[in-house]
Amino acid sequence: MPPPELRLVWPAAYTENGWYGIPVNANDDNGSTKTNGIPANRDFDPDLRDLPTDDPDIIKVTFTNSFPAGGRYELSVTESGGGSVSLWQDPNHRNYMFESWTENEYSDKFFYVEGTHESSGFNDLTIKLTYWRWENDQDPPWADADVSVTPLAGLGALPPAGPKLRFVNGTDGVEGLSASPSANTQGITLTAVMDRSFLAGHPVFVQNVVGLENGDLGTYYGETPVAAC
């Protein structure tokens, strides 16, 4: 007879090449108003409770336990990066999952996991289930899963292509400065990679210039900026 065992069973649909993933629940299944495609309330909003239908992005995780009944479970999440999750008893935002319980208090062998912020690296979350067989158990059995909340986006180095600044007219600052070594050369190159496992749709990289400051306090030759940063 095999020895008793406590196991977490991650759903196969969210398992890839030996790692466990969960999508960030940032879409708009709740039907809130969108502005420029951005929902007023993303699905992970903790104020959204008692959803009328199951949220498909709240993932069911089961566990098995062949140790004798009568003990106490403890469930915890350890965060080591940017990823975060919420744990629920249901996929409807009705009841948060217990942190500690007996089978008399909660008899189901499952709970639900919701991604609330994407991970900053692989496996930056650990979900751990411990079974205390008796009071002051010195060696309680436990099972855990290292988890990533997708999408995962990583930015590469941003190396300058050459000298940081040059005169636009090649002589002086009358026509301003440019942060590139020549007129036809990019001043900086951005490289990035994204893993969108377990997510529908297609990723889009958006590069927005959100501010421009000419010099520490702004430096001009007449009305022409001659220092840029």
Secondary structure, 3 states (H helix, E strand, C coil): CCCCCEEEECCHHHEECCEEEEEECCCCCCCCCEECCEECCCCCCCCCCCCCCCCCCEEEEEEEECCCCCCEEEEEEEECCCCEEEEECCCCCCCECCCEEECCCCCCCEEEEEEEECCCCCCCEEEEEEEECCCCCCCCCEEEEEEEEECEEEECCCCECCCCCEECCCCCHHHCEECCCCCCCCCECCCEEEECCCCCCCCCCCCCCCCCCCCCCCCEECCEECCCC
